[in-house]
Amino acid sequence: MKLINIICLFVGFFTNIVQASPAIQIIPQPSKIVLGTSEITLKKNVKIIANQEVMSEATYLAEFLEKGFRKKIKIVAKGKGIHLEIVETLKNELGEEGYMLSVGKDQIVIKAATTAGLFYGIQSFKQLLPVDFGFVKINQKIKISELEIMDKPRFPWRAFMLDESRHFKGATVVKNLLDQMALLKMNTFHWHLTDDQGWRIEIKKYPKLTEIGSKRKNTQLSRKSEERTGVPHEGFYTQEEIKEIISYAKKRHISVVPEIEMPGHAMAAIAAYPWLGSLGTTTEVPEVFGKMDDSFNIANPKVVRFLKDILDEVLVLFPSQVVHIGGDEVNFKPWEDSESVQSFMESKGLKSPVDLQIYFTNQISNYIDNAGKRMMGWNEIMGGDVHGERKEEAPKSEQKLAKSAIVHFWKGNLDLINKAVQEGYDVVNSNHWDTYLDYTYKRTPLSKSYAFDPIPEGLDKKYQSHILGTGTQMWSEWIPTVPSMEKQIFPRLAAYAEVGWTDIENKNFERFEQSLKKIKERWTLLGIHFYELEN
């Protein structure tokens, strides 16, 4: 079917343009759905028509269809069936990730400017099929509504973050989460791999990071509690295991962005190599959570070299164009109390610990830039007092963050976002009140998750392109088990997927709740736990 014919379908053959239909329930909601007046029959002998350029997507679709039809699906170069086609001129209208999906009387066609767009078209196609497709014994044939979809995402950054430092989950859990991200067209897996309570990534040059830093003797049970689990906790990923997960994600068009915390949230690393610390007393991985006492002694050139050595391995291991360095909740007191740190600050003309952190962060940012990638960090990297902890007489920061850095907003007045974009920084908005998955459903109900807009109200249109998108964060201090974690993630993950993909004018919470019923049925069949509002 030629492109011109597909466009004609919109203006001629189909007349019912809708934003929702009981029969068409897709999350995230597409930009435009045009319904026909009849149905087509999808049979088990269907073929996929694809060339070598899109073979990865064709194989992915074939494997999915095979599970439902219990029959191997052929991929051929010509004929009738499900056509997967790259049309580069569609980039002007649909961008890098948009697609067109046509379900017609004779064939099904998915077109896009890129393989990523084709993959997202396949995800929408999958949601047109019965929920139990792939779970029942056999499907001889399936009825699908005749329709046309034109779709593209609102934002290029649509992320889910998993914190495995506090509670290690393992590769199988990660892959299952990646599958659900793919279905919901989320494209960035933000992997929080290091923190005070555990170092989860193998660094070959420094083996003690995992030999010592990946293990803790006990775990705090609840906030400010003296109670402990009474059992050790440990786990980490080898670089080979990480490569496997990166490959798995790539096939689903998901970029894996590692987070290696610095200069704070560092006590697991310091326990492995105590000379890294500012206190000189850290020798064990903490068993409690919260803002901890020790930070990397970044006034010591050997410590900075150590962190660059780690980044050398991370930059090679992860193909992502972004590396996250955290940068939040740094405890400045050890620096303030250290004669060597104060001497270093004086020699560099740094008037405050905030300046020291920005000075260090710029070193790291430049190092990552020189590798052809970009640094990202929580919004403390700009130097703002997001926690309201500084005294009025404290010296004002004079250092300026490198312009290439991506600011990951999580806390503070929304004016901090306005300030960042006006100064030319790109921002990912993950305001904690709206996007943190460890928060209860009472604090962040599904409706609040769905209503979140990454673009702050009143932001001048000329700055809006600097808002790259949003992320939702699964912090795991108090979420030790997979079922408890899943109930925090699902169904809110679907809401955040629509926040990142769907234009505001196409969003409707009542329609979303109706569409969510179908995905919940799929989650049930997959054994995924999700939260249901109690009566």
C-alpha positions, 0 to 999 in steps of 0.5 A: 500500500503506497503512502499516498493511499494511506493518506487518502484513507484519512480523508476519504474512506474513513470518516469516524475520527475518534480519540477513544473507542471501546474497541480500541484501547491503546496505552499510551493513547495515540495522536489520531485514530481513524476507525473504519466500518468493518473488521478484518480477520487475522489468521494463523498463516499470516506472513510478515513482509519485511526486508533485511533493514527491519529484520529485528522488528520482524523477528520480534513480531513473528515470535509474538504471533507464534506464541498466540497461533502456536505456529511459526510465522514466516518472514518474506520479502513480498506478498500479503500480510503484515508489512513493515516498511521504513519511509524516511520522508515520514520523519518530517511529520512523525519524527524519529519515533512516530509511526503509521498503522493501517489495518485494511481489508487486504493487509496490515501496514506499519510504516515509520521513518526509523526502526524505533517507530516501527517497533512502537507501531508493533506495540500498538498492534499488539494491544489490538489483539485479545488480551489472552493472545499468547496464553490460550492453547491456540488462536485459529483467527482473530477479528481486528477493527479496520482502522488507521493510526498516526502517532508520535511521542510528545517527549523524547525522554520517557524513562523508568528508574530502578534503584538496585543499590538498596535492594538487588533484584536481578536480571530476570526482574529487570528484563520483565520490567523492560518488556512492560516499558516496551509495551508502553513505548518508554525508551529509557531505563535509568539504572541506579547501580551505586549508592551508600547501601550497595555497589552493584556493577563490576569494575574490573580495575577495582574488584573490592567494589563488588567483593566488599561494596556489594554486601551489607550485614543487615538492613533497616526495616523502616524509617528511623527504626532500630529494627533490622531484618537480621539477614545479610543482603548482597548482589551485583552484576558482572559486566557480561550480565550487564551487556546481556541486559543492554542487548535485551533492552536495545532490541526493545529500543530502550536506552540503558542509562547508568547512574554512578553516584558521586560525590555523595551517596558513596559509602559502599565504595568507601567501605571497599576503599576507605581512602576514598572517604572524607571522614576516614572512619567508613569501613562497612557498607551501611545498613540504614537508609537516608542522607549519610555522613561520608562523601568522596574526598574530591579534593584528593586528585587520587580520588578524582582519578579513581572515579574517572577510572570507573567512568572509563569502564562505564563509558565503554560498557554502556552505549547510551549517550548519557551517563548519570552521576547522581550528585544529590544529597551531598553531606558537606560537613566532612568537607567543612571539617577537613583541613586538607579539603579547606586548603584545596578549596582556598587554592582553587578560589572556591568559597563554599562546599557548593562551589567545590561540588560544582567544580568537581562536577564540571571536571566529570562533565568535561571528561564525559563530554570528551568521550562523546557523551553527556553527563546528567545529574539531579538538580543539586548539581546546579548548586541550588539549595533544594533542601532549604538547609543553608544559612542566610550568611552562607557564601553564595555559589560562584561556580557555574555548571557546564552547559552540556550537562542535563539537569534532572529535576527532582526537588525544589521550587519549580522556578529552578526549572525555569532558571535552568532552561533560561540559562540554556540547560536541558531538563528532565522533570521528575518532580518527586511529588508527582513521579516517585513510585516509592510514595504511597498511593494515598500521597500519589494516587493514579490520577495525580500520576496521570495529571503530571505535566513535565512542562511547568505551568507558564513556561515560555514556549521558547524554552519548552524544547529544553524539557526533554521529558520525564522519568518515574523513579522506583527507589527501593529502600523500603521495597525489598520484595518483587511483589511489593515493588510491582505494586508500587510500579503498576499501574502507575507506570502506564500513567507515566508512559502516557504522560511522556507520549500523549499530547495533553489534548488527547489525554483523558483520565476516564478513557485511560482507566477504561483502557487500563482494564485490558492491560491489567488483565494482561498483567494478571496473566503474566503474574505481575502484581499491581495495586488495586484501590481498596473499597 
